[in-house]
Amino acid sequence: MAARWRHAATWVVAIACALGVWSVSACTSATVDQIDYAVDGGLITYNSTTVAGAASAGPQAFSRTLIGFGYHGPDGQIVTDHDFGSISVVGRAPLVLDYQIADAAVYSDGTPITCDDLVLAWAAQSGRFPGFDAASRAGYLDIEKIECESGAKKARVSFFPDRAIVDYEELFTATSMMPSHIISEKVGVNTTDAVLGKLGPADEALAKIAEAWNTTWKLDRNADLRNFPSSGPYKIDAVLDGGAVVLVANDLWWGAKPVTKRITVWPQAADIAERVNKRVVEVVDVATGSAGSLITPDDYQSSDSPSGGIQQLIFAPSGPLSETPARRAVALCTPRDVIARDAGVPVVNSRLNTAIDDAFDQAEDVPEAEQFARADPDAARDALGGAPLTVRIGYRGPNTRLAAVVGAIANSCAPAGITVNEVASDAIGPLALRDGQIDVLLASTGGASGSGSSGSSEVDAYELFSGNGNNLSGYHNDQIDGVVSALAVTADPTEIVRLLAESAPVLWADMPTLPLYRQQRTLLSSKKTYGVAANPTRWGAGWNMDRWELQQ
């Protein structure tokens, strides 16, 4: 329907110009108010801070629908969003921050944006309150308290002593805060009062809040869009058959109006190449090779660039790979050199310093990694004591690149007595691993089909921190917890190198995950679409979609 609408609009422009109804200037630079945008994950929830949501294409779709105090720019850096508000540093030891929300800030349903939304985001992601299925606690668990009068436009955030996190600007950014008033209405309790203890004992209320936070924003054709208000220049207009989401200009947005009034975001599917060939999609933002032979038509442009995510094997916390010898056996017969070479990139050994390629990477290139550089089926068989092993490696499909990776592992591990079964569907992701449907998840940082990276290595490192939602392998090691915690508050390069070097041998011994290569990204766009720029983080090219313009 969206494509037909766009082509109809194009014909209107063409006919008007041919008949001389419009001026020459209008006909030479007519803007089309519809852009189709294809991403490489599913659109399953509006809440991109849940375990499944953070790994989905939600961040790519909703970075200009649910905004915050900052967003991630084209290099993955944090850019302050002054339309939303400002942050002031009040104290350094301990770290104290004042957050001021813009007076004009209002949700698309007319409800003011207030500090209640910060309180809910902290409650959900701090790990202090049970029941929330949040992807990461990074930074939020270091907050000691938030001072907020319900309904106010300002909040004071105080961190625990000695927890002055370096990347505090990563908190309360785009897609990290959900509309608290929707949850308050749903459970019949003011979320801020419940979280801050102003209602007395509130265990029952908090349990209801957590359950509502986890489940309210599921995206499907039956979704009640009254529960999906926007805080940005776009709002959700419809959810289509097949999972596409239609975004339209938010008429209550107080900032610069979006250039294009309507953007339809299409989830990963087998027909991306066909859509490009038929010119019915203007922007494609996917992992390189995932869509097969994605040939760039003459009137399109394409660029490849490294993401902040590491393509990896994530081992399940239960089942045949719950024990270290089995995980090490699979790692020993995995042809990491061949897999990386076929992807056209180097093998990476980084687990804790992942978001960017920099001098710190060498700290994780320790001797213990060398035995896993290339396949050794004999060593894998010895690790299992000669016993056979069958494992299910899953990934979100269709994905041509990952299908080849699983095929390479299966062929290489067969001589070791390890049988690899491929499991690929659009339902495979972090929850499939957690629920025991597969034994290994082949994905990027946090189990994502896309980049998965926050843009901060210190934040991404929490995927191996005990109890973190996106710690999908269920890994627990006190020493690694200490390293991850220390990295979050360390700016000294010498100390960062020491911490990374200390952690690497432990992680190669325990093998909660097996890093393969840095996920590369392909951004393809029509030459008539302007303002599109790549982004290495999980927010991808959608970081500035309100500036995109399609001309005819």
Secondary structure as a PSIPRED ss2 file (coil, helix, strand):
# PSIPRED VFORMAT (PSIPRED V4.0)

   1 M C   1.000  0.000  0.000
   2 A H   0.000  1.000  0.000
   3 A H   0.000  1.000  0.000
   4 R H   0.000  1.000  0.000
   5 W H   0.000  1.000  0.000
   6 R H   0.000  1.000  0.000
   7 H H   0.000  1.000  0.000
   8 A H   0.000  1.000  0.000
   9 A H   0.000  1.000  0.000
  10 T H   0.000  1.000  0.000
  11 W H   0.000  1.000  0.000
  12 V H   0.000  1.000  0.000
  13 V H   0.000  1.000  0.000
  14 A H   0.000  1.000  0.000
  15 I H   0.000  1.000  0.000
  16 A H   0.000  1.000  0.000
  17 C H   0.000  1.000  0.000
  18 A H   0.000  1.000  0.000
  19 L C   1.000  0.000  0.000
  20 G C   1.000  0.000  0.000
  21 V C   1.000  0.000  0.000
  22 W C   1.000  0.000  0.000
  23 S C   1.000  0.000  0.000
  24 V H   0.000  1.000  0.000
  25 S H   0.000  1.000  0.000
  26 A H   0.000  1.000  0.000
  27 C H   0.000  1.000  0.000
  28 T H   0.000  1.000  0.000
  29 S C   1.000  0.000  0.000
  30 A C   1.000  0.000  0.000
  31 T E   0.000  0.000  1.000
  32 V E   0.000  0.000  1.000
  33 D C   1.000  0.000  0.000
  34 Q C   1.000  0.000  0.000
  35 I E   0.000  0.000  1.000
  36 D E   0.000  0.000  1.000
  37 Y E   0.000  0.000  1.000
  38 A E   0.000  0.000  1.000
  39 V E   0.000  0.000  1.000
  40 D C   1.000  0.000  0.000
  41 G C   1.000  0.000  0.000
  42 G C   1.000  0.000  0.000
  43 L C   1.000  0.000  0.000
  44 I C   1.000  0.000  0.000
  45 T E   0.000  0.000  1.000
  46 Y C   1.000  0.000  0.000
  47 N C   1.000  0.000  0.000
  48 S C   1.000  0.000  0.000
  49 T C   1.000  0.000  0.000
  50 T E   0.000  0.000  1.000
  51 V H   0.000  1.000  0.000
  52 A H   0.000  1.000  0.000
  53 G H   0.000  1.000  0.000
  54 A H   0.000  1.000  0.000
  55 A H   0.000  1.000  0.000
  56 S C   1.000  0.000  0.000
  57 A C   1.000  0.000  0.000
  58 G H   0.000  1.000  0.000
  59 P H   0.000  1.000  0.000
  60 Q H   0.000  1.000  0.000
  61 A H   0.000  1.000  0.000
  62 F H   0.000  1.000  0.000
  63 S C   1.000  0.000  0.000
  64 R C   1.000  0.000  0.000
  65 T C   1.000  0.000  0.000
  66 L C   1.000  0.000  0.000
  67 I C   1.000  0.000  0.000
  68 G C   1.000  0.000  0.000
  69 F C   1.000  0.000  0.000
  70 G E   0.000  0.000  1.000
  71 Y E   0.000  0.000  1.000
  72 H E   0.000  0.000  1.000
  73 G C   1.000  0.000  0.000
  74 P C   1.000  0.000  0.000
  75 D C   1.000  0.000  0.000
  76 G C   1.000  0.000  0.000
  77 Q C   1.000  0.000  0.000
  78 I E   0.000  0.000  1.000
  79 V E   0.000  0.000  1.000
  80 T E   0.000  0.000  1.000
  81 D C   1.000  0.000  0.000
  82 H C   1.000  0.000  0.000
  83 D C   1.000  0.000  0.000
  84 F C   1.000  0.000  0.000
  85 G E   0.000  0.000  1.000
  86 S E   0.000  0.000  1.000
  87 I E   0.000  0.000  1.000
  88 S E   0.000  0.000  1.000
  89 V E   0.000  0.000  1.000
  90 V E   0.000  0.000  1.000
  91 G E   0.000  0.000  1.000
  92 R E   0.000  0.000  1.000
  93 A C   1.000  0.000  0.000
  94 P C   1.000  0.000  0.000
  95 L E   0.000  0.000  1.000
  96 V E   0.000  0.000  1.000
  97 L E   0.000  0.000  1.000
  98 D E   0.000  0.000  1.000
  99 Y E   0.000  0.000  1.000
 100 Q E   0.000  0.000  1.000
 101 I E   0.000  0.000  1.000
 102 A C   1.000  0.000  0.000
 103 D C   1.000  0.000  0.000
 104 A C   1.000  0.000  0.000
 105 A C   1.000  0.000  0.000
 106 V E   0.000  0.000  1.000
 107 Y C   1.000  0.000  0.000
 108 S C   1.000  0.000  0.000
 109 D C   1.000  0.000  0.000
 110 G C   1.000  0.000  0.000
 111 T C   1.000  0.000  0.000
 112 P E   0.000  0.000  1.000
 113 I C   1.000  0.000  0.000
 114 T C   1.000  0.000  0.000
 115 C C   1.000  0.000  0.000
 116 D H   0.000  1.000  0.000
 117 D H   0.000  1.000  0.000
 118 L H   0.000  1.000  0.000
 119 V H   0.000  1.000  0.000
 120 L H   0.000  1.000  0.000
 121 A H   0.000  1.000  0.000
 122 W H   0.000  1.000  0.000
 123 A H   0.000  1.000  0.000
 124 A H   0.000  1.000  0.000
 125 Q H   0.000  1.000  0.000
 126 S C   1.000  0.000  0.000
 127 G C   1.000  0.000  0.000
 128 R C   1.000  0.000  0.000
 129 F C   1.000  0.000  0.000
 130 P C   1.000  0.000  0.000
 131 G C   1.000  0.000  0.000
 132 F C   1.000  0.000  0.000
 133 D C   1.000  0.000  0.000
 134 A E   0.000  0.000  1.000
 135 A C   1.000  0.000  0.000
 136 S C   1.000  0.000  0.000
 137 R C   1.000  0.000  0.000
 138 A C   1.000  0.000  0.000
 139 G C   1.000  0.000  0.000
 140 Y H   0.000  1.000  0.000
 141 L H   0.000  1.000  0.000
 142 D H   0.000  1.000  0.000
 143 I E   0.000  0.000  1.000
 144 E E   0.000  0.000  1.000
 145 K E   0.000  0.000  1.000
 146 I E   0.000  0.000  1.000
 147 E E   0.000  0.000  1.000
 148 C C   1.000  0.000  0.000
 149 E C   1.000  0.000  0.000
 150 S C   1.000  0.000  0.000
 151 G C   1.000  0.000  0.000
 152 A C   1.000  0.000  0.000
 153 K C   1.000  0.000  0.000
 154 K E   0.000  0.000  1.000
 155 A E   0.000  0.000  1.000
 156 R E   0.000  0.000  1.000
 157 V E   0.000  0.000  1.000
 158 S E   0.000  0.000  1.000
 159 F E   0.000  0.000  1.000
 160 F C   1.000  0.000  0.000
 161 P C   1.000  0.000  0.000
 162 D C   1.000  0.000  0.000
 163 R C   1.000  0.000  0.000
 164 A C   1.000  0.000  0.000
 165 I C   1.000  0.000  0.000
 166 V C   1.000  0.000  0.000
 167 D C   1.000  0.000  0.000
 168 Y H   0.000  1.000  0.000
 169 E H   0.000  1.000  0.000
 170 E H   0.000  1.000  0.000
 171 L C   1.000  0.000  0.000
 172 F C   1.000  0.000  0.000
 173 T C   1.000  0.000  0.000
 174 A C   1.000  0.000  0.000
 175 T C   1.000  0.000  0.000
 176 S C   1.000  0.000  0.000
 177 M C   1.000  0.000  0.000
 178 M C   1.000  0.000  0.000
 179 P C   1.000  0.000  0.000
 180 S H   0.000  1.000  0.000
 181 H H   0.000  1.000  0.000
 182 I H   0.000  1.000  0.000
 183 I H   0.000  1.000  0.000
 184 S H   0.000  1.000  0.000
 185 E H   0.000  1.000  0.000
 186 K H   0.000  1.000  0.000
 187 V H   0.000  1.000  0.000
 188 G C   1.000  0.000  0.000
 189 V C   1.000  0.000  0.000
 190 N C   1.000  0.000  0.000
 191 T H   0.000  1.000  0.000
 192 T H   0.000  1.000  0.000
 193 D H   0.000  1.000  0.000
 194 A H   0.000  1.000  0.000
 195 V H   0.000  1.000  0.000
 196 L C   1.000  0.000  0.000
 197 G C   1.000  0.000  0.000
 198 K C   1.000  0.000  0.000
 199 L C   1.000  0.000  0.000
 200 G C   1.000  0.000  0.000
 201 P C   1.000  0.000  0.000
 202 A C   1.000  0.000  0.000
 203 D H   0.000  1.000  0.000
 204 E H   0.000  1.000  0.000
 205 A H   0.000  1.000  0.000
 206 L H   0.000  1.000  0.000
 207 A H   0.000  1.000  0.000
 208 K H   0.000  1.000  0.000
 209 I H   0.000  1.000  0.000
 210 A H   0.000  1.000  0.000
 211 E H   0.000  1.000  0.000
 212 A H   0.000  1.000  0.000
 213 W H   0.000  1.000  0.000
 214 N H   0.000  1.000  0.000
 215 T H   0.000  1.000  0.000
 216 T C   1.000  0.000  0.000
 217 W C   1.000  0.000  0.000
 218 K E   0.000  0.000  1.000
 219 L C   1.000  0.000  0.000
 220 D C   1.000  0.000  0.000
 221 R C   1.000  0.000  0.000
 222 N C   1.000  0.000  0.000
 223 A C   1.000  0.000  0.000
 224 D C   1.000  0.000  0.000
 225 L H   0.000  1.000  0.000
 226 R H   0.000  1.000  0.000
 227 N H   0.000  1.000  0.000
 228 F C   1.000  0.000  0.000
 229 P C   1.000  0.000  0.000
 230 S C   1.000  0.000  0.000
 231 S C   1.000  0.000  0.000
 232 G C   1.000  0.000  0.000
 233 P C   1.000  0.000  0.000
 234 Y E   0.000  0.000  1.000
 235 K E   0.000  0.000  1.000
 236 I E   0.000  0.000  1.000
 237 D E   0.000  0.000  1.000
 238 A E   0.000  0.000  1.000
 239 V E   0.000  0.000  1.000
 240 L C   1.000  0.000  0.000
 241 D C   1.000  0.000  0.000
 242 G C   1.000  0.000  0.000
 243 G C   1.000  0.000  0.000
 244 A C   1.000  0.000  0.000
 245 V E   0.000  0.000  1.000
 246 V E   0.000  0.000  1.000
 247 L E   0.000  0.000  1.000
 248 V E   0.000  0.000  1.000
 249 A E   0.000  0.000  1.000
 250 N C   1.000  0.000  0.000
 251 D C   1.000  0.000  0.000
 252 L C   1.000  0.000  0.000
 253 W C   1.000  0.000  0.000
 254 W C   1.000  0.000  0.000
 255 G C   1.000  0.000  0.000
 256 A C   1.000  0.000  0.000
 257 K C   1.000  0.000  0.000
 258 P C   1.000  0.000  0.000
 259 V C   1.000  0.000  0.000
 260 T C   1.000  0.000  0.000
 261 K C   1.000  0.000  0.000
 262 R E   0.000  0.000  1.000
 263 I E   0.000  0.000  1.000
 264 T E   0.000  0.000  1.000
 265 V E   0.000  0.000  1.000
 266 W E   0.000  0.000  1.000
 267 P C   1.000  0.000  0.000
 268 Q C   1.000  0.000  0.000
 269 A C   1.000  0.000  0.000
 270 A C   1.000  0.000  0.000
 271 D C   1.000  0.000  0.000
 272 I H   0.000  1.000  0.000
 273 A H   0.000  1.000  0.000
 274 E H   0.000  1.000  0.000
 275 R H   0.000  1.000  0.000
 276 V H   0.000  1.000  0.000
 277 N H   0.000  1.000  0.000
 278 K C   1.000  0.000  0.000
 279 R C   1.000  0.000  0.000
 280 V C   1.000  0.000  0.000
 281 V C   1.000  0.000  0.000
 282 E C   1.000  0.000  0.000
 283 V E   0.000  0.000  1.000
 284 V E   0.000  0.000  1.000
 285 D E   0.000  0.000  1.000
 286 V E   0.000  0.000  1.000
 287 A E   0.000  0.000  1.000
 288 T C   1.000  0.000  0.000
 289 G C   1.000  0.000  0.000
 290 S C   1.000  0.000  0.000
 291 A C   1.000  0.000  0.000
 292 G C   1.000  0.000  0.000
 293 S C   1.000  0.000  0.000
 294 L C   1.000  0.000  0.000
 295 I C   1.000  0.000  0.000
 296 T C   1.000  0.000  0.000
 297 P C   1.000  0.000  0.000
 298 D C   1.000  0.000  0.000
 299 D C   1.000  0.000  0.000
 300 Y E   0.000  0.000  1.000
 301 Q E   0.000  0.000  1.000
 302 S E   0.000  0.000  1.000
 303 S E   0.000  0.000  1.000
 304 D E   0.000  0.000  1.000
 305 S E   0.000  0.000  1.000
 306 P E   0.000  0.000  1.000
 307 S E   0.000  0.000  1.000
 308 G E   0.000  0.000  1.000
 309 G E   0.000  0.000  1.000
 310 I E   0.000  0.000  1.000
 311 Q E   0.000  0.000  1.000
 312 Q E   0.000  0.000  1.000
 313 L E   0.000  0.000  1.000
 314 I E   0.000  0.000  1.000
 315 F E   0.000  0.000  1.000
 316 A C   1.000  0.000  0.000
 317 P C   1.000  0.000  0.000
 318 S C   1.000  0.000  0.000
 319 G C   1.000  0.000  0.000
 320 P C   1.000  0.000  0.000
 321 L C   1.000  0.000  0.000
 322 S C   1.000  0.000  0.000
 323 E C   1.000  0.000  0.000
 324 T H   0.000  1.000  0.000
 325 P H   0.000  1.000  0.000
 326 A H   0.000  1.000  0.000
 327 R H   0.000  1.000  0.000
 328 R H   0.000  1.000  0.000
 329 A H   0.000  1.000  0.000
 330 V H   0.000  1.000  0.000
 331 A H   0.000  1.000  0.000
 332 L H   0.000  1.000  0.000
 333 C H   0.000  1.000  0.000
 334 T C   1.000  0.000  0.000
 335 P C   1.000  0.000  0.000
 336 R H   0.000  1.000  0.000
 337 D H   0.000  1.000  0.000
 338 V H   0.000  1.000  0.000
 339 I H   0.000  1.000  0.000
 340 A H   0.000  1.000  0.000
 341 R H   0.000  1.000  0.000
 342 D H   0.000  1.000  0.000
 343 A H   0.000  1.000  0.000
 344 G C   1.000  0.000  0.000
 345 V C   1.000  0.000  0.000
 346 P C   1.000  0.000  0.000
 347 V E   0.000  0.000  1.000
 348 V C   1.000  0.000  0.000
 349 N C   1.000  0.000  0.000
 350 S C   1.000  0.000  0.000
 351 R C   1.000  0.000  0.000
 352 L C   1.000  0.000  0.000
 353 N C   1.000  0.000  0.000
 354 T C   1.000  0.000  0.000
 355 A C   1.000  0.000  0.000
 356 I C   1.000  0.000  0.000
 357 D C   1.000  0.000  0.000
 358 D C   1.000  0.000  0.000
 359 A H   0.000  1.000  0.000
 360 F H   0.000  1.000  0.000
 361 D H   0.000  1.000  0.000
 362 Q H   0.000  1.000  0.000
 363 A H   0.000  1.000  0.000
 364 E H   0.000  1.000  0.000
 365 D C   1.000  0.000  0.000
 366 V C   1.000  0.000  0.000
 367 P H   0.000  1.000  0.000
 368 E H   0.000  1.000  0.000
 369 A H   0.000  1.000  0.000
 370 E H   0.000  1.000  0.000
 371 Q H   0.000  1.000  0.000
 372 F H   0.000  1.000  0.000
 373 A C   1.000  0.000  0.000
 374 R C   1.000  0.000  0.000
 375 A C   1.000  0.000  0.000
 376 D C   1.000  0.000  0.000
 377 P H   0.000  1.000  0.000
 378 D H   0.000  1.000  0.000
 379 A H   0.000  1.000  0.000
 380 A H   0.000  1.000  0.000
 381 R H   0.000  1.000  0.000
 382 D H   0.000  1.000  0.000
 383 A H   0.000  1.000  0.000
 384 L C   1.000  0.000  0.000
 385 G C   1.000  0.000  0.000
 386 G C   1.000  0.000  0.000
 387 A C   1.000  0.000  0.000
 388 P C   1.000  0.000  0.000
 389 L E   0.000  0.000  1.000
 390 T E   0.000  0.000  1.000
 391 V E   0.000  0.000  1.000
 392 R E   0.000  0.000  1.000
 393 I E   0.000  0.000  1.000
 394 G E   0.000  0.000  1.000
 395 Y E   0.000  0.000  1.000
 396 R E   0.000  0.000  1.000
 397 G C   1.000  0.000  0.000
 398 P C   1.000  0.000  0.000
 399 N C   1.000  0.000  0.000
 400 T H   0.000  1.000  0.000
 401 R H   0.000  1.000  0.000
 402 L H   0.000  1.000  0.000
 403 A H   0.000  1.000  0.000
 404 A H   0.000  1.000  0.000
 405 V H   0.000  1.000  0.000
 406 V H   0.000  1.000  0.000
 407 G H   0.000  1.000  0.000
 408 A H   0.000  1.000  0.000
 409 I H   0.000  1.000  0.000
 410 A H   0.000  1.000  0.000
 411 N H   0.000  1.000  0.000
 412 S H   0.000  1.000  0.000
 413 C H   0.000  1.000  0.000
 414 A H   0.000  1.000  0.000
 415 P H   0.000  1.000  0.000
 416 A H   0.000  1.000  0.000
 417 G C   1.000  0.000  0.000
 418 I E   0.000  0.000  1.000
 419 T E   0.000  0.000  1.000
 420 V E   0.000  0.000  1.000
 421 N E   0.000  0.000  1.000
 422 E E   0.000  0.000  1.000
 423 V E   0.000  0.000  1.000
 424 A E   0.000  0.000  1.000
 425 S E   0.000  0.000  1.000
 426 D C   1.000  0.000  0.000
 427 A C   1.000  0.000  0.000
 428 I C   1.000  0.000  0.000
 429 G C   1.000  0.000  0.000
 430 P H   0.000  1.000  0.000
 431 L H   0.000  1.000  0.000
 432 A H   0.000  1.000  0.000
 433 L H   0.000  1.000  0.000
 434 R H   0.000  1.000  0.000
 435 D C   1.000  0.000  0.000
 436 G C   1.000  0.000  0.000
 437 Q C   1.000  0.000  0.000
 438 I C   1.000  0.000  0.000
 439 D C   1.000  0.000  0.000
 440 V E   0.000  0.000  1.000
 441 L E   0.000  0.000  1.000
 442 L E   0.000  0.000  1.000
 443 A E   0.000  0.000  1.000
 444 S C   1.000  0.000  0.000
 445 T H   0.000  1.000  0.000
 446 G H   0.000  1.000  0.000
 447 G H   0.000  1.000  0.000
 448 A C   1.000  0.000  0.000
 449 S C   1.000  0.000  0.000
 450 G C   1.000  0.000  0.000
 451 S C   1.000  0.000  0.000
 452 G C   1.000  0.000  0.000
 453 S C   1.000  0.000  0.000
 454 S C   1.000  0.000  0.000
 455 G C   1.000  0.000  0.000
 456 S C   1.000  0.000  0.000
 457 S H   0.000  1.000  0.000
 458 E H   0.000  1.000  0.000
 459 V H   0.000  1.000  0.000
 460 D H   0.000  1.000  0.000
 461 A H   0.000  1.000  0.000
 462 Y H   0.000  1.000  0.000
 463 E H   0.000  1.000  0.000
 464 L H   0.000  1.000  0.000
 465 F C   1.000  0.000  0.000
 466 S C   1.000  0.000  0.000
 467 G C   1.000  0.000  0.000
 468 N C   1.000  0.000  0.000
 469 G C   1.000  0.000  0.000
 470 N C   1.000  0.000  0.000
 471 N C   1.000  0.000  0.000
 472 L C   1.000  0.000  0.000
 473 S C   1.000  0.000  0.000
 474 G C   1.000  0.000  0.000
 475 Y C   1.000  0.000  0.000
 476 H C   1.000  0.000  0.000
 477 N C   1.000  0.000  0.000
 478 D H   0.000  1.000  0.000
 479 Q H   0.000  1.000  0.000
 480 I H   0.000  1.000  0.000
 481 D H   0.000  1.000  0.000
 482 G H   0.000  1.000  0.000
 483 V H   0.000  1.000  0.000
 484 V H   0.000  1.000  0.000
 485 S H   0.000  1.000  0.000
 486 A H   0.000  1.000  0.000
 487 L H   0.000  1.000  0.000
 488 A H   0.000  1.000  0.000
 489 V C   1.000  0.000  0.000
 490 T C   1.000  0.000  0.000
 491 A C   1.000  0.000  0.000
 492 D C   1.000  0.000  0.000
 493 P H   0.000  1.000  0.000
 494 T H   0.000  1.000  0.000
 495 E H   0.000  1.000  0.000
 496 I H   0.000  1.000  0.000
 497 V H   0.000  1.000  0.000
 498 R H   0.000  1.000  0.000
 499 L H   0.000  1.000  0.000
 500 L H   0.000  1.000  0.000
 501 A H   0.000  1.000  0.000
 502 E H   0.000  1.000  0.000
 503 S H   0.000  1.000  0.000
 504 A H   0.000  1.000  0.000
 505 P H   0.000  1.000  0.000
 506 V H   0.000  1.000  0.000
 507 L H   0.000  1.000  0.000
 508 W H   0.000  1.000  0.000
 509 A H   0.000  1.000  0.000
 510 D H   0.000  1.000  0.000
 511 M C   1.000  0.000  0.000
 512 P C   1.000  0.000  0.000
 513 T E   0.000  0.000  1.000
 514 L E   0.000  0.000  1.000
 515 P E   0.000  0.000  1.000
 516 L E   0.000  0.000  1.000
 517 Y E   0.000  0.000  1.000
 518 R E   0.000  0.000  1.000
 519 Q E   0.000  0.000  1.000
 520 Q E   0.000  0.000  1.000
 521 R E   0.000  0.000  1.000
 522 T E   0.000  0.000  1.000
 523 L E   0.000  0.000  1.000
 524 L E   0.000  0.000  1.000
 525 S E   0.000  0.000  1.000
 526 S E   0.000  0.000  1.000
 527 K C   1.000  0.000  0.000
 528 K C   1.000  0.000  0.000
 529 T E   0.000  0.000  1.000
 530 Y E   0.000  0.000  1.000
 531 G C   1.000  0.000  0.000
 532 V C   1.000  0.000  0.000
 533 A C   1.000  0.000  0.000
 534 A C   1.000  0.000  0.000
 535 N C   1.000  0.000  0.000
 536 P C   1.000  0.000  0.000
 537 T C   1.000  0.000  0.000
 538 R C   1.000  0.000  0.000
 539 W C   1.000  0.000  0.000
 540 G H   0.000  1.000  0.000
 541 A H   0.000  1.000  0.000
 542 G H   0.000  1.000  0.000
 543 W H   0.000  1.000  0.000
 544 N H   0.000  1.000  0.000
 545 M H   0.000  1.000  0.000
 546 D H   0.000  1.000  0.000
 547 R H   0.000  1.000  0.000
 548 W C   1.000  0.000  0.000
 549 E E   0.000  0.000  1.000
 550 L E   0.000  0.000  1.000
 551 Q E   0.000  0.000  1.000
 552 Q C   1.000  0.000  0.000
